[in-house]
Amino acid sequence: MIAGRGPLGFDPPRLAVQVKSSDSPVDVKIIREMQGVMKNYGAEHSLVVSWGGFNKNAYKEASRVPFSMKLWDAADVVKMIQACYEQLPEDIRADLPLKRIWVLIPSEE
């Protein structure tokens, strides 16, 4: 997916997003392909989401461009949803009904 700001989504900053649903970790090939997509479409930023995570070489390649590429595994997606759930549109919250609960943490004595 390629997206941007503005009424038609053409204005910068432009973002390229790719989601991998496989259980196996993404390798460096996918990261390099995303770098090519960014260049071809003029995207300033990218996000690669992989439910199966990423291997060491993928993290290493993405770390070379920390301000333009982010990698999210399944735990990162859950963390981000929890962090901004209240700001999500009502229709998305209706499709993903969550309820905050409070749990006592045992003291460490």
N, C-alpha and C positions, 0 to 999 in steps of 0.2 A: 504494500500500500504506500502511496506517495500522497502527502498532504501538506498544505501550507495555510497561512493565515489569510484573512480577507474573505469577502463574501463568496468568492468562487474557489478559494483554496489555492490561489496562485502566488500569493505574496510571501516573501520571506518572513520568518525562517521556514524552510522546507524540511520535512521530516520523512524519512523512508522507514517503514516498519515491515518486519518479516516475522511470522510466527511458525514455529516448528512443533508439531504435536507428537512427534516420535518419543518413545521412552529412552532411546539411546542418545548419548551426549552429542552435541553438534561439534564438528571439527573445524579446523582453520579454513577449509575450503569455503564454507558458508560465509565466514567472516570476510574473506577476500572478495567473494561474489558481492556481498553487501557494499563493500568499499567501491566496487565498480558501478553498482546501481546508483550510489550517491553521486559519483562523478558524472555518470550519464544523464541523470535527472537534475543535477544542480542542487542536491539536498545538502543542507548544512549539518544535519544531525540524523542519526539513525538509532533504531532500537531493534534488537534481535531478541525474541522471546523463544525459549526452548523449554518445554515441559520436562525434557530429559536432562537438562543442564548443558554444560559445555566442557570440553576436555581442556587440558592444560595449555595446549597450543592455541586454542581459540581465545582463551583469556589473555594469553601473552600477546597475540596479534591485536586484540581490541585495546589492550593497555597502551599501545603505541599512539592511539588517538583518543585519549580519555575525554576530551571536551566535545567530540563529535559522535562517538559511538558508545552505547550502553548495552549491556547484556543482562537480561532478566531470566532467571530460572523460575520454577513454579513457586518456590518460597518467596521470591521477590514480588511476584504478581500478587500473592496473598497479602504480603506486607503493604504494598501500595494501595490495594483495595481497602484494607483496614485503615490506613492513614487518611484516606480522603473519601471514605464512604458517604459521610454526611453531605459532601459537596456534589455527589453524583446526581444526575437528573432523576426525577421521581420514577420514570418508566424503567430506567436501568435498575434502580433499587427494588422495584416491583418484581423484576425478573430475577433478582439476586437478593432475596429477603434475608437480612442478617439482623441479629439482635445482640447488642453489647451486654455482656454479663460481667459481674464482679466476683472475683474469687479470692479468698483469704490465702495469703502466702504464709506457710509455717515459718516461725522464727527459727533462726539458726543459733541454738544454744548448746 
